[in-house]
Amino acid sequence: CVQVPNIKGVLFDLGGVLVENPLYADLWKNKKGNKRLRTQFGMRQIGLQEYIRHGAKILGCSQKEFYRKTKKAYRHGKLIRPVFSIFKKIKISKYIFSNSNPIHLEYVKKNFSFVLALTKANFFTLRKERLVSFRKVIRLIGIKPTEVIFIDDKKEMIDRAKKIGMKAILYKNSIQLEKELRKFNVI
């Protein structure tokens, strides 16, 4: 008989797992300095006006045009319904840990409040690129890393979660996700 670990929480990424990814990659394609700017904005180190000013320079357009393009890029994404069905079946605490900037977060809160209402807590201001962010989320939810499953569509994020002892699932599709979660006896 295979021993199933005692899992007490499931930590979901949002974009690319529960909701379609925003179209920001097309907006920033081959633009130097964009990653740093997006990280600063996502972590609330700079405000909206500074983000618009610097972003417009990077893209070589007016601030008004930059804001319009940015809103369009981040106001995208439909619920991935098969994953949401799985999400609702989970019998233990659910959390969301996502790199969402204030523009995208506004869209998420407006359009997916029913998803957020099913979670115990949501973490949007911490960056998953930083291992310290994973440690902080674990501290905030108060569950041992070995008792948490992290789900993301990016392998580098899965690797970070595993580094601190979390169980992790690299999301590929809803059938694979449900099969993996059944192994942990959480649905």
Disulfide bonds with the S-S distance in Angstrom:
none
